[in-house]
Structure formats: structure tokens, C-alpha cells
Amino acid sequence: MSRALPVRLAAPPAWAWSLLGLSVVAAAWTLVTNLGWFSETYLPSPQRLGGELLTLIERGYRGAPLYEHIGISLWRTLSGFAVGVLLGVPLGLFTGHSRTAGAVLEPLVAFLRPIPPIAFIPMAVLYFGLGETGKIVLIAFTAFNYAQVNAHAGAAGVPDAYLRAAHSMGLSQRQIFWRVIVPAAVPQIFTGLKVAMALSWAVVVAAELVGAQRGIGFMISDAAQMFRIPVVFIGIACIGVIGLLLNFALNALQRHLVHWERHA
């Protein structure tokens, strides 16, 4: 008689492990705060944060609804991100494709890249004042750096076999650029877009610490000065959740546009 093969249970999906990890953190947080191991002055309980969140949704913060603080931060981030990407991606493709352009521009770009955007806040205030322009310029600078370097790497890293095949088919330089180099560089470009988006969203918080009267960064800074720690935690949570959603949006766009990656 043949022996029955043992039944192997299917492994839980990745989202189940993620949910488990979040549940453990939430349970531990609830436990240590409700048992009094940490003072709620410094580590508010999840229940207290939930009540504070409802208050913010109903009454807003400093005369503005919570959605307005989130909306203005998103507008600043996406505006600066769009400007930086529209400048950085074409320049990166150009310098990656042209050795001469790369040799001319890369030293300047490499010099600016290590400088943290926060270091330019005093100059942004000096040149553009405390309005929206300075904040958007700072975010655009951040997005430009990472969009440019990844587009450059994508264009410079196209395999020579692709280029030789294109030449043998009689394609012009313009056709090679648009039909070979740009599609080959798109996956690397999206890598840069994800990093640029994450850092742009982080920089907007720092930019809002100076002269802003609306935004998540302003809300966190003002609440910290007033020692409203639950509001600080909620502001930080908003940054994390919205950043996660922005990354999901870019991932979805990449899956739609870079459809050939799934078959690579």
C-alpha cells in the first residue's frame, strides 16, 4: 500500500504577517501605557490618541480643519515634487546618454547632491520670503537631486547590445533615444521617483517649521511648543500614513507603465 503524502499547509500571505506585526506593536503599546509603565505625558495611550484625533477632526487645529493642514502640506509636496521631477528626469536622461553633457554637468550636480535641503532654509527665506515659493523650491531641489541621479544611471546603464541592435536596424540617434534608452531607463527612473517622493514629503515638514501657519509640520511644531504631545503623535502618524499611500500610488503607476518588468 502506498503511503499518503503529508499535507502541506499554505504559508500565510505577506499581508497577514504585516497585520500580525502591527497588532503586536499596538497590543504592547496599549499594555505599557494602561499599566502605567510610561507616563501618558510622554507616551499617550492609543485610546487617548483616538479621542484627540476625533477632536482634531471635529474642531481642527489653530482655526483650521485637520484636512486643511494635510491638504496644504500635500499641495506643497506635490508641487515641488513635480517641478523637481520635470527638471531632473530630462536632465538625467540627457547627461546619461551624452558623455559630453555628463562630463560638464555631473561635477556640479555631484557637488549639490550631498547638501541637505534643510541647509538651504535660511537662503530660501532670504531670497523668497516666508511665503509658499521658498518651501516649494526646497522640495523641488530635493526631488531634482534623486530624480536626476537615477535617470542618469538608467540612461547610462543601457546595455551596449541594445544600442548595437538599434544601430544595425538603421535607427537614428533620436529614435534610439526615445525607443531604446528611455524605455530601458524607466524602471531606474521610478526608483528615483519613490526616493524623491519620500524625501520631499519629509522636507515639507522641515520647511513648514519656518513661517508657516498651516500644514502638518506647523501643527507638529506648534503642538510641541504647547506640550500637546498627542497632537504631535497624530501629526507624525499622518506623515507616515500619507507617505505610505504616496508610495503605493507610485507602485501602482509603475506596474501600469512598466508592464514588461513582470515578464522580465
Secondary structure, DSSP 8 states (H G I E B T S, - for coil): -------------HHHHHHHHHHHHHHHHHHHHHTTSS-TTTS--HHHHHHHHHHHHHH-BTTB-HHHHHHHHHHHHHHHHHHHHHHHHHHHHHHHH-HHHHHHHHHHHHHHTTS-GGGGHHHHHHHHTTSHHHHHHHHHHHHHHHHHHHHHHHHHT--HHHHHHHHHTT--HHHHIIIIIHHHHHHHHHHHHHHHHHHHHHHHHHHTTTT-SSSHHHHHHHHHHTT-HHHHHHHHHHHHHHHHHHHHHHHHHHHHH-GGGGG-
